[in-house]
Amino acid sequence: MAVVEMCKLSVIGLNSSRTPFLHELMRLGVVEINSQEGVVNDEEWMPDIFRTSNSADVSRLEADLSRVSVALDAIGRYDTGKKPLIHTRKEIRRNEFVRYMDETKTATERNVDKAVQAAKAIADAQSEINRLRTVIAGLKPWEKLDVPLEMSETEFACMMLGTVSAKTNTSQVMTKVPAEAPSAVVLEISADQQQKYLALISLKEEREKALEALREYNFSPITLSDSKGKPADLVTAYEGQITELEEKIKENETILGGMAPVRKDIEFLYDSLTMRRDRARIVGDMLSTETVFYFDGWLPKRSRDKVESLLRDYKFYYEIKEPDPDEEVPILLHNNGVVTAFEGITGMYSLPSRHDVDPTALLAPFYFLFFGLMLSDAAYGIILSVGCAIVLKKYKLEGTMYRMFKMFFYCGISTFMWGALFGGWFGDFFTVAARTMFGVDFTIPAIWFNPLEEPMKLLIFSLILGGIHIFVGMGVQAYMYIRDGHPLDAVFDIGLWYLLLIGLVLFGFGGTLGSAFPAVGKYMAIVGAVGILLTGGRKKKGIGKITGGLGSLYGITSYLSDVLSYSRLLALGLATGVVAQVVNTLGSLAGGGIVGSIVLIVVFLAGTVFNIAINALGAFVHSCRLQYVEFFGKFYTGGGREFRPFERKTKYIKIIEEDVEDGR
């Protein structure tokens, strides 16, 4: 329940101080600046107030960034060095970054030009090679033609090239055409599976007669007039050109491969240009006069002191105030270390609106339990948690990737916990391995019970867990009613449903707890149902007050279907164990001995990778589905707009400063 409170900020400052101020504001990274487009429409003010036009600077910086990006892509393509499995930003202190850029910028820009030229040379050469290969493919069928292609005619004779179907009887063609045009000669130059390639030579005055005779055989003329020389000579010449171009490509690839040591410098330049581009864009979002500039935006309330201190240092006029009750406010979430890992689940659905409750802290324990229950193998959980822990330890991950790996680390712990309770350790691998390899019986007993032997027990537990999940969602909605000053809505729309649903459960299953519980449950259900009938249509008029209650009471079917949705916890939990046991059984079919043991291990390893991948994906997706449909459907609206502060959005480096804490 941690949507950070926002304040609205308005600032007026001197243009002479704008550039250094923007550097410091970007360094803080806690203020979102609104675009001022369309804000000033009063014609009386328009001559004096204008939006700063920075489009030329932005376009120039975008072009520079594009060139640097091309250089980085080209060098990366031919860098034979070891590449990290996961990309992370390099940390560097601000003063070191400024000094480094001052020392290397000129040389780095020359290297960028060098890399771009090499990449362009490779692209141009490859394009020309493709063109030449296309030309060669067109000339290959005519290699046996011992006539220059430009000699398509003489003073009295002409030559035409063309194709006919491969099924055509060329002997018949060679007889038919001279019968119609005595001077004509038809030569079959070559043939392939689709076509035969023919050359027609005749006197000019008999060309039309020869063509008329060839139409019977679907003769298709071909023009190669752009080429000069004999086809075989042309093919040889073009192949020579391709060889030269391939050598040129290799030379430029060697150049790019040798530039790997300067790649870091180019990455620094890329991020430097990115920050300059972002500052130029922000300037374009501001309003200005000849001497002052203006902007407004948002900042987290907890960062107010830092922003005010900066504004006072520059002696700018500013106003910080609370947003209007109905004003759209950007959303920033803030949770503790464990809950933060699950913020990505909320974000994939939608951020909360300003008046919503942040559901992350509520969904986190349920997601933790659901994921582990669906995967439910202790060994798989150890692999998942250890793998994520290694990645988190080795790489300095940030943002969404950090949160996802941390979430899967916790989900691995849940998987281990449920797997131990259910007795799943690579399915029944240790039992099968002991019997196959050593001929002994060995089992790891379940701490609680084995779902494959008692599936109904797991189904009942899943439905109970689902009911609790739904009740928590209903409780959040009741809290929101009370918070917003509607306590009766909380009683009528949530409290009565609690009575009805709990009463039905006690009436149906309370006998196992005591003889009085079914009777208590019956009266609770009756009170709840009557209350819903009487109050369900209270906000409607006329006959709607009666039918509204009936419609509300009919909603009990949706609650029943929601609870039944949690049977997927049983289905996916069983699927993991069943697939693991099938894999282990298949591996044991080769019997004992060395060969059988090797087969068992190979099949086990391949099957384990497959089982973890497919069922971890299923656990992830279906755990999300239970949150988004069954849980969020009870109270959550969403639709919030993400808080996007003006900050250093760098790709390769992370600038750190000892005297500045994270303001977010």
C-alpha positions in Angstrom: 0.0 0.0 0.0 2.8 2.3 -1.0 1.8 4.8 -3.7 4.2 7.7 -3.1 2.6 11.0 -2.4 3.2 13.6 -5.1 3.5 17.4 -5.1 2.9 19.8 -7.9 5.9 22.0 -8.8 5.9 25.3 -10.7 9.2 27.1 -11.4 10.3 30.4 -12.9 14.0 31.0 -13.4 16.5 33.1 -15.3 17.6 31.8 -18.8 21.2 32.6 -17.9 21.1 29.9 -15.2 19.0 27.4 -17.1 21.8 25.1 -18.4 23.7 24.5 -15.1 20.3 24.2 -13.3 19.2 21.4 -15.7 22.5 19.6 -15.1 21.8 19.6 -11.3 18.1 18.8 -11.8 19.0 15.8 -13.9 21.5 14.8 -11.3 18.8 14.7 -8.6 16.5 12.7 -10.9 13.3 13.3 -8.9 11.3 15.8 -10.9 9.0 15.0 -13.8 8.6 18.0 -16.2 5.4 18.5 -18.0 5.3 19.5 -21.7 3.9 23.0 -22.0 2.6 22.5 -25.5 -0.8 24.2 -25.8 -0.6 25.7 -22.3 -0.4 29.4 -23.4 -3.3 30.2 -25.8 -4.0 33.8 -24.9 -3.2 35.9 -28.0 -2.3 38.9 -25.7 0.5 36.9 -24.2 1.7 34.9 -27.2 4.1 37.6 -28.6 6.0 37.6 -25.3 5.8 33.9 -24.2 7.0 31.1 -26.4 8.2 27.5 -26.3 11.9 27.3 -26.7 12.6 25.7 -30.1 15.4 23.2 -29.6 14.5 20.9 -32.5 17.7 21.6 -34.4 19.9 20.7 -31.4 17.8 17.6 -30.7 17.9 16.5 -34.3 21.7 17.0 -34.4 22.2 15.0 -31.2 19.9 12.3 -32.5 22.0 12.0 -35.6 25.2 11.8 -33.5 23.6 9.1 -31.3 22.6 7.1 -34.4 26.2 7.2 -35.7 27.5 6.1 -32.3 25.0 3.3 -32.1 26.0 2.1 -35.6 29.6 2.1 -34.5 28.8 0.1 -31.3 26.7 -2.4 -33.2 29.4 -2.9 -35.8 32.2 -3.3 -33.2 30.1 -5.7 -31.1 29.3 -7.8 -34.2 33.0 -8.5 -34.8 34.3 -8.4 -31.2 35.6 -11.9 -30.5 36.2 -11.2 -26.8 34.1 -12.9 -24.1 30.7 -11.2 -23.7 28.8 -11.1 -20.4 25.7 -13.2 -20.1 23.8 -10.3 -18.7 24.4 -6.6 -19.6 24.9 -4.3 -16.6 26.0 -0.7 -16.4 29.5 0.3 -15.4 29.7 2.5 -12.3 31.7 5.6 -12.5 31.9 8.7 -10.4 30.7 12.0 -11.8 34.0 13.8 -11.7 35.8 10.8 -13.2 33.3 10.6 -16.0 33.7 14.4 -16.9 37.5 14.1 -16.8 37.5 10.9 -18.9 35.2 12.4 -21.5 37.4 15.6 -21.7 40.5 13.4 -22.3 39.0 10.9 -24.8 36.2 12.7 -26.7 38.2 13.8 -29.7 39.9 10.4 -30.2 36.6 8.6 -29.6 34.8 10.7 -32.2 37.5 9.7 -34.7 37.1 6.1 -33.8 33.3 6.4 -34.3 33.9 7.8 -37.8 36.4 4.9 -38.5 33.9 2.3 -37.3 31.0 3.9 -39.2 33.0 4.0 -42.4 34.1 0.4 -42.0 30.5 -0.7 -41.4 29.3 1.2 -44.4 32.1 -0.3 -46.6 31.0 -3.8 -45.4 27.3 -3.0 -46.1 28.1 -1.5 -49.5 30.3 -4.4 -50.5 27.7 -7.0 -49.3 25.0 -5.2 -51.3 27.2 -5.2 -54.4 28.0 -8.9 -53.9 24.3 -9.7 -53.7 23.7 -7.8 -56.9 26.6 -9.6 -58.7 25.3 -12.9 -57.5 21.9 -12.1 -58.9 23.5 -11.2 -62.2 25.6 -14.3 -62.2 22.5 -16.5 -61.5 20.9 -14.9 -64.6 24.0 -15.5 -66.8 24.8 -19.1 -65.7 22.3 -20.8 -68.0 23.9 -19.0 -71.0 27.6 -19.8 -70.3 27.8 -22.1 -73.3 26.6 -19.3 -75.6 29.8 -18.3 -77.5 28.5 -14.9 -78.6 28.9 -11.5 -77.0 25.6 -10.5 -75.5 25.7 -7.0 -77.0 25.7 -8.6 -80.5 21.9 -9.1 -80.5 21.8 -8.2 -84.2 23.8 -7.4 -87.3 22.8 -5.6 -90.5 20.8 -8.6 -91.8 20.4 -11.0 -88.9 19.2 -11.0 -85.3 19.5 -13.1 -82.2 16.9 -13.6 -79.5 17.2 -15.4 -76.2 14.4 -17.0 -74.2 13.0 -19.9 -72.3 10.4 -22.6 -72.7 9.1 -25.2 -70.3 11.5 -28.0 -69.3 8.8 -30.4 -70.7 9.1 -28.9 -74.2 10.4 -31.2 -77.0 13.2 -29.1 -78.3 13.8 -31.4 -81.3 10.3 -30.6 -82.4 10.9 -26.9 -81.9 14.1 -27.0 -84.0 12.1 -28.6 -86.8 8.9 -26.5 -86.5 10.5 -23.0 -86.5 12.7 -23.5 -89.6 9.6 -24.8 -91.4 8.0 -21.4 -90.8 11.1 -19.3 -91.1 13.7 -21.0 -93.3 16.6 -18.9 -92.1 15.9 -19.5 -88.4 18.1 -21.7 -86.3 17.1 -22.7 -82.7 19.8 -23.7 -80.3 19.3 -25.3 -76.9 22.0 -23.6 -74.7 21.2 -25.3 -71.4 18.3 -26.7 -69.3 17.3 -27.1 -65.6 14.4 -28.7 -63.8 12.0 -25.8 -64.6 13.1 -24.4 -68.0 15.1 -24.9 -71.2 17.2 -21.9 -72.4 17.1 -21.3 -76.2 18.8 -19.0 -78.6 16.9 -18.1 -81.9 19.0 -16.8 -84.8 17.3 -15.6 -88.0 17.2 -13.0 -90.7 15.5 -9.8 -89.6 12.7 -10.1 -92.1 11.8 -13.6 -90.8 12.0 -12.7 -87.0 8.2 -12.3 -86.6 7.5 -15.6 -88.4 10.0 -17.4 -86.1 8.5 -15.8 -83.0 5.0 -16.7 -84.2 6.1 -20.3 -84.5 7.7 -20.2 -81.0 4.5 -18.9 -79.4 3.0 -22.3 -79.7 5.7 -23.5 -77.2 5.1 -20.5 -74.8 8.5 -19.1 -75.6 9.4 -16.2 -73.2 12.0 -13.8 -74.5 14.8 -12.7 -72.1 16.8 -9.5 -72.4 20.5 -9.4 -71.2 21.4 -6.3 -73.1 22.9 -4.6 -70.0 25.8 -7.0 -70.1 28.6 -6.8 -72.7 30.8 -9.8 -73.5 30.4 -13.5 -73.6 28.4 -15.0 -70.7 31.2 -17.3 -69.6 33.7 -14.4 -69.5 31.2 -12.2 -67.7 30.6 -14.8 -65.0 34.4 -15.2 -64.5 34.8 -11.4 -64.3 31.9 -11.0 -61.8 33.2 -13.9 -59.6 36.6 -12.1 -59.5 34.9 -8.9 -58.4 33.1 -10.9 -55.7 36.4 -12.3 -54.5 37.8 -8.7 -54.3 34.8 -7.5 -52.4 34.9 -10.4 -50.0 38.6 -9.5 -49.3 37.5 -5.9 -48.7 34.9 -7.1 -46.3 37.4 -9.1 -44.4 39.8 -6.1 -44.1 37.0 -4.0 -42.7 35.9 -6.8 -40.3 39.5 -7.0 -39.1 39.4 -3.2 -38.5 36.2 -3.5 -36.5 37.4 -6.5 -34.6 40.5 -4.6 -33.6 38.5 -1.7 -32.2 37.2 -3.8 -29.3 39.6 -2.0 -26.8 38.0 1.4 -27.6 34.4 0.1 -27.3 34.2 1.4 -23.7 35.1 4.9 -24.8 32.4 4.8 -27.5 29.8 3.6 -24.9 30.7 6.5 -22.7 30.3 8.9 -25.6 26.9 7.3 -26.4 25.6 8.0 -22.8 27.1 11.5 -22.8 25.2 12.3 -26.0 22.0 10.7 -24.5 22.1 13.0 -21.5 22.7 16.0 -23.7 19.9 15.0 -26.0 17.5 14.6 -23.0 18.4 18.0 -21.6 17.8 19.6 -25.1 14.4 17.9 -25.3 13.5 19.2 -21.8 14.4 22.7 -22.8 12.0 22.4 -25.7 9.2 21.5 -23.2 9.6 24.8 -21.3 8.0 28.2 -21.8 10.3 31.2 -22.1 10.5 34.9 -22.5 13.6 36.9 -23.4 15.0 36.6 -19.9 13.1 33.9 -17.9 11.8 30.4 -18.4 9.0 28.5 -16.8 8.0 24.8 -16.3 5.8 22.8 -14.1 5.8 19.2 -13.1 5.7 16.7 -10.3 8.0 15.5 -7.5 7.7 12.9 -4.7 6.8 14.6 -1.4 9.7 12.9 0.3 12.1 14.6 -2.2 10.7 18.1 -1.6 13.6 19.3 0.6 16.3 18.4 -1.9 14.4 20.1 -4.8 13.7 23.2 -2.6 17.4 23.4 -1.6 18.4 23.4 -5.3 15.8 26.0 -6.3 16.9 28.3 -3.4 20.6 27.9 -4.5 19.6 29.3 -7.9 17.3 31.9 -6.4 14.4 30.8 -8.6 10.8 31.6 -7.9 8.9 28.3 -7.2 5.6 27.0 -5.9 5.1 23.5 -4.5 1.5 22.5 -3.6 -0.8 19.6 -3.2 -2.5 18.3 -6.3 -6.3 18.9 -6.8 -8.5 16.0 -5.6 -9.5 15.0 -9.1 -6.1 15.8 -10.8 -4.3 13.0 -12.6 -1.0 12.3 -10.7 1.9 10.2 -11.9 2.4 7.0 -9.9 5.5 5.9 -8.1 5.6 2.8 -5.9 7.7 2.4 -2.8 7.8 -0.9 -0.9 10.2 -2.7 1.3 13.0 -5.0 0.0 10.9 -8.2 -0.2 7.7 -6.6 -1.6 9.7 -4.6 -4.2 10.6 -7.8 -5.9 6.9 -8.3 -6.8 6.3 -4.8 -8.2 6.8 -6.2 -11.7 3.7 -8.3 -11.3 1.6 -5.2 -10.5 3.3 -3.3 -13.3 2.5 -5.9 -15.9 -1.2 -5.5 -15.2 -1.4 -1.7 -14.6 -0.1 0.7 -12.1 -2.6 1.8 -9.5 -4.5 5.0 -10.0 -4.1 7.8 -7.5 -6.9 6.7 -5.3 -6.2 3.0 -5.6 -4.4 0.9 -3.0 -1.0 -0.4 -4.1 -1.8 -4.1 -4.3 1.9 -5.3 -4.3 2.2 -5.9 -0.6 -1.0 -7.9 -0.6 -0.3 -10.0 -3.7 3.3 -10.7 -2.8 2.6 -13.4 -0.1 -0.1 -15.1 -2.2 2.1 -15.0 -5.4 4.9 -16.5 -3.3 2.7 -19.3 -2.1 0.9 -20.0 -5.4 4.1 -20.2 -7.5 5.8 -22.6 -5.1 2.6 -24.7 -4.8 2.4 -25.0 -8.6 6.0 -26.0 -9.1 6.3 -27.9 -5.8 9.6 -29.7 -6.1 12.2 -29.1 -3.4 15.2 -29.7 -5.8 13.7 -27.5 -8.4 13.3 -24.8 -5.8 16.9 -25.1 -4.8 18.1 -24.8 -8.4 15.9 -21.8 -9.0 16.9 -19.9 -5.8 20.6 -20.7 -6.1 20.7 -19.8 -9.8 19.0 -16.4 -9.1 21.3 -15.8 -6.1 24.4 -16.4 -8.2 23.1 -13.9 -10.9 22.2 -11.3 -8.2 25.6 -11.7 -6.6 27.6 -11.7 -9.8 25.8 -8.9 -11.7 24.7 -5.5 -10.5 21.2 -5.7 -11.9 18.8 -2.8 -11.9 15.2 -2.0 -12.5 12.8 -4.6 -13.8 15.5 -7.3 -14.3 16.7 -6.9 -10.7 13.1 -7.2 -9.4 12.3 -10.3 -11.5 15.4 -12.2 -10.5 14.8 -11.3 -6.9 11.2 -12.4 -7.2 12.2 -15.8 -8.7 14.7 -16.2 -5.9 11.9 -15.9 -3.3 9.6 -18.1 -5.5 12.4 -20.8 -5.5 12.3 -20.7 -1.7 8.5 -21.3 -1.8 9.0 -24.1 -4.3 11.5 -25.8 -2.0 9.2 -25.4 1.0 6.2 -27.0 -0.8 8.4 -29.6 -2.4 9.7 -30.7 1.0 6.2 -30.8 2.4 5.0 -32.9 -0.5 8.1 -35.1 -0.8 9.1 -34.0 -4.3 12.9 -34.2 -4.9 13.3 -34.3 -8.7 10.0 -36.2 -8.6 11.0 -39.7 -7.3 14.5 -39.6 -8.9 16.4 -40.8 -5.8 14.0 -43.7 -5.4 14.3 -44.7 -9.0 18.1 -44.2 -9.0 18.6 -46.3 -5.9 16.6 -49.1 -7.3 18.1 -49.0 -10.8 21.8 -48.4 -9.9 22.1 -50.2 -6.6 19.0 -52.4 -6.3 17.9 -51.0 -3.0 14.7 -49.3 -1.9 15.1 -45.7 -0.8 12.5 -43.0 -0.4 12.3 -39.4 0.9 9.1 -39.2 2.8 6.8 -36.2 2.5 6.7 -34.0 5.6 3.0 -33.4 5.1 1.5 -35.6 2.4 2.1 -36.8 -1.2 -0.4 -35.0 -3.6 -0.2 -37.8 -6.1 -1.6 -40.2 -3.5 -4.0 -37.8 -2.0 -5.1 -35.3 -4.7 -8.4 -34.4 -3.0 -6.6 -33.2 0.0 -4.6 -30.8 -2.1 -7.7 -29.7 -4.0 -9.5 -28.8 -0.8 -6.4 -27.0 0.5 -6.2 -25.1 -2.8 -9.8 -24.0 -2.6 -9.4 -22.9 1.0 -6.3 -20.9 0.0 -8.3 -19.4 -2.9 -11.2 -18.4 -0.6 -8.8 -16.6 1.7 -7.3 -14.8 -1.3 -10.7 -13.7 -2.5 -11.7 -12.6 1.0 -8.6 -10.5 1.3 -9.5 -8.7 -2.0 -13.0 -8.1 -0.7 -11.6 -6.7 2.5 -9.4 -4.3 0.6 -12.5 -3.0 -1.2 -14.3 -2.6 2.2 -11.3 -0.6 3.4 -11.4 1.7 0.4 -15.2 2.3 0.9 -14.5 3.3 4.5 -11.5 5.4 3.6 -13.6 7.3 1.0 -16.4 8.0 3.5 -18.8 5.2 2.5 -18.9 2.8 5.5 -22.5 1.6 4.6 -21.3 0.5 1.2 -18.6 -1.6 3.0 -21.3 -3.2 5.2 -23.8 -3.8 2.5 -21.6 -4.7 -0.5 -18.8 -6.6 1.4 -20.0 -7.4 4.9 -23.2 -9.1 3.8 -21.3 -11.2 1.3 -18.9 -12.3 4.1 -21.9 -13.4 6.1 -23.4 -15.3 3.1 -20.2 -17.0 1.9 -18.9 -17.9 5.3 -22.3 -19.1 6.4 -22.6 -21.4 3.4 -19.2 -22.9 4.1 -20.1 -23.5 7.7 -23.5 -24.9 6.8 -21.9 -27.4 4.3 -18.7 -28.3 6.1 -19.0 -27.0 9.7 -20.0 -30.4 11.0 -16.4 -31.4 11.1 -15.7 -28.6 13.5 -18.6 -29.1 15.8 -22.4 -29.9 15.8 -23.3 -26.2 16.3 -21.5 -24.8 13.3 -23.9 -25.9 10.6 -26.8 -24.2 12.4 -24.8 -21.0 12.9 -23.8 -21.1 9.2 -27.4 -21.5 8.1 -28.5 -18.4 10.0 -25.5 -16.4 8.8 -26.3 -17.4 5.2 -29.9 -16.4 5.5 -29.1 -13.0 7.1 -26.5 -12.4 4.4 -28.8 -13.4 1.5 -31.8 -11.4 2.8 -29.5 -8.4 3.4 -28.2 -8.5 -0.2 -31.7 -8.8 -1.6 -32.8 -5.7 0.4 -29.8 -3.6 -0.2 -28.4 -4.7 -3.6 -30.6 -2.3 -5.5 -30.5 0.6 -3.0 -28.8 3.0 -5.5 -31.4 2.3 -8.3 -34.9 3.7 -8.8 -38.3 2.2 -9.0 -38.5 -1.5 -9.8 -34.7 -1.5 -10.0 -34.5 -1.5 -6.2 -36.1 -5.0 -6.2 -34.5 -6.5 -9.3 -31.1 -5.0 -8.3 -31.1 -7.1 -5.1 -31.9 -10.2 -7.1 -29.1 -9.4 -9.6 -26.7 -8.8 -6.7 -27.6 -12.1 -5.1 -27.1 -13.9 -8.5 -23.5 -12.8 -8.2 -22.9 -15.7 -5.9 -22.2 -17.8 -9.1 -19.2 -15.6 -9.9 -17.8 -16.2 -6.4 -18.2 -20.0 -6.9 -16.5 -19.9 -10.3 -13.7 -17.7 -8.8 -13.0 -20.2 -6.0 -13.0 -23.1 -8.5 -10.3 -21.3 -10.5 -7.9 -22.1 -7.7 -8.1 -25.8 -8.7 -5.3 -24.9 -11.1 -3.1 -25.0 -8.1 -3.8 -28.7 -7.9 -3.5 -29.3 -11.6 -0.1 -27.6 -12.0 1.2 -29.0 -8.8 0.4 -32.5 -9.9 1.8 -31.8 -13.4 5.3 -31.1 -12.1 5.4 -34.3 -10.1 3.8 -36.5 -12.9 6.2 -35.2 -15.6 9.2 -35.7 -13.3 8.1 -39.3 -12.5 7.5 -40.1 -16.2 11.0 -38.8 -17.1 12.5 -40.9 -14.3 10.6 -44.0 -15.4 11.7 -43.5 -19.0 15.3 -43.2 -17.9 15.1 -46.4 -15.9 13.9 -48.5 -18.8 17.5 -49.3 -19.9 17.9 -51.3 -16.7 20.9 -51.3 -14.3 24.6 -51.5 -14.9 26.8 -48.8 -16.3 24.9 -48.3 -19.6 21.5 -48.1 -17.7 23.0 -45.6 -15.2 24.3 -43.4 -18.0 21.0 -43.5 -19.8 19.1 -42.7 -16.6 21.3 -39.7 -15.8 21.2 -38.3 -19.4 17.4 -38.7 -19.6 17.1 -37.2 -16.1 19.1 -34.1 -16.9 17.3 -33.4 -20.2 13.9 -34.1 -18.6 14.7 -31.9 -15.6 15.6 -28.9 -17.7 12.4 -29.4 -19.7 10.3 -29.8 -16.6 11.7 -26.8 -14.8 11.3 -24.6 -17.9 7.8 -25.6 -18.9 6.3 -25.8 -15.4 8.1 -22.7 -14.0 6.6 -20.8 -17.0 3.2 -22.3 -16.2 3.5 -21.4 -12.5 4.5 -17.8 -13.4 1.6 -17.3 -15.9 -1.1 -18.9 -13.8 0.0 -17.2 -10.6 -0.3 -13.9 -12.4 -3.7 -15.0 -13.7 -5.0 -15.7 -10.2 -3.9 -12.2 -9.1 -5.2 -10.3 -12.2 -8.6 -12.0 -12.5 -9.7 -13.4 -9.1 -7.9 -11.0 -6.8 -7.7 -7.6 -8.7 -11.3 -8.1 -9.9 -12.5 -7.6 -6.3 -11.1 -4.1 -5.7 -8.5 -2.9 -8.2 -9.0 -0.3 -10.9 -5.5 0.5 -12.2 -4.8 2.8 -15.1 -2.2 4.9 -13.3 0.5 6.7 -15.3 4.1 5.9 -14.4 6.2 8.7 -12.9 8.9 9.5 -15.4 11.5 11.9 -13.8 14.0 14.0 -15.6 17.1 11.9 -14.9 20.1 10.3 -16.4 18.7 7.6 -18.6 22.1 6.0 -19.5 22.6 2.6 -21.1 26.2 1.7 -20.4 27.3 3.7 -17.4 25.8 4.6 -14.0 27.1 7.8 -12.6 27.5 7.7 -8.8 28.2 10.5 -6.4 29.1 10.1 -2.7 27.2 13.1 -1.6 23.9 12.3 -3.4 21.4 9.7 -2.2 18.7 8.2 -4.4 15.9 10.7 -4.3 13.3 8.1 -5.4 
